[in-house]
Each structure stands twice: as structure tokens, then as C-alpha cells.
Amino acid sequence: MVAVNQLVRSGTGIGSNLEEAKGAQSRRDFIAKARTALKEARESHYWLRIIAECELVSRRRIEPLLKEANEIVAVLTAIVIKTATNS
């Protein structure tokens, strides 16, 4: 399943980019890595929607994941905006 494989790639990309952000050498570097994590989070949300629309997983199981993906995007968006604003 292409969608599931893509979801795994983008989902793990969020964590790996946040790990890199923790070790950032500057605020600018932190923001760049956090933005990449945000992009991965948005991509993960996209793949979850595709999986839901194609009914690869039941709505009952996918809805909590979609909600959590929305929350992750919101948190990362706030981090990026606040950090960039305070630069």
C-alpha cells in the first residue's frame, strides 16, 4: 500500500526532524528543522485523509488519528511562528 508506506515515511520524518531541531546550532537552524517537521506533519495528515477516503482503514479507527494529526500540525505551527517571531 503506497499510502501506508508514505504515511510511515512522513510520520517518522516528524520525529527525526524534531530530534535534529533539539540539537540545532542556532535559532535559525532550529526554525528550519521545525518547519521541516511541520511539512512532514502536514503530509502525514494528507496521507491519513487518503487512507480514510479510500477506506483502507475503518473511519472509527482513523478519526482519532486525524484528530491527533491536526493537533500536531497546530502545535508545530505555533512553535514555528512563535520562534520565528521572537528571532
N, C-alpha and C positions, 0 to 999 in steps of 0.2 A: 504494500500500500504506500504509494508515493506520499500522500497527505500525512500519514502517521510518521513516516521517516523524516519528512520536513519538519514536523512538529517537534520531534525529538531533537533535531539539529538546532532549531531556533530556541527551543526551551532550554537546552543546555548552554546555548550561547549567552543567555541572560546571566546565568551564574558565573560563567567563566569571565565575562566582561566586568562583572561587579567585583570579582576577585582581583582582577587587574586594576580596577579603579582604587581598591583599598591600598594598593602599593604604588599609586601614581606618584610621579616625581614632582608634580606641580598641580596647581588648581586647574590649569588649562588641560593638562593630561587627564585629570580626574573627570572633568566635564566631557571630554571627548569619549572616554571609555563608558561613562554613564549614558551618554547619548547613544552609543552603540548598543548598550544593554536595552535601552528604551526601544530602539528599532527592532531588536530581536523579540522583545515583548509584544510589540505590535504585530510582528509576523506570526508569532505563536497564536495570538488571538485570531488572526486571519485563518490559520490552519484549523483551529478549533471550530470556527464557523463553517469552513468547508466540510469538515468531518460531520458536523451536525446536519448541514444541508443535504449531504449525500447519505445520511442515515447510516453511517458506518458504526456509530455508537448510539445507543438509545438516548433520547432527549433527557430522560431522568438522570442519566449518568453524566451527560455533557454539560448540562446547565450550571452545576456548581463550578465546573472548570472554567466556563465562560465568565462567570461572575468573578472568580478569583483572578482570571487574566485581566479583566477590566480594572480590578483593584491594583494589580501590579503595574499596569500602564499608568494609572493615576499617580501612584507613589513615585515611580521613576520620573514622570513628567514634573512633579513637584520638586524632586531633588535637583533635576537639571535646571529648571527655571530659577529656583532659589539660589543655587550655587553660581549660576551664570550672572544673576542679578547682583550678587554680593562680591563679584570679582572686581 
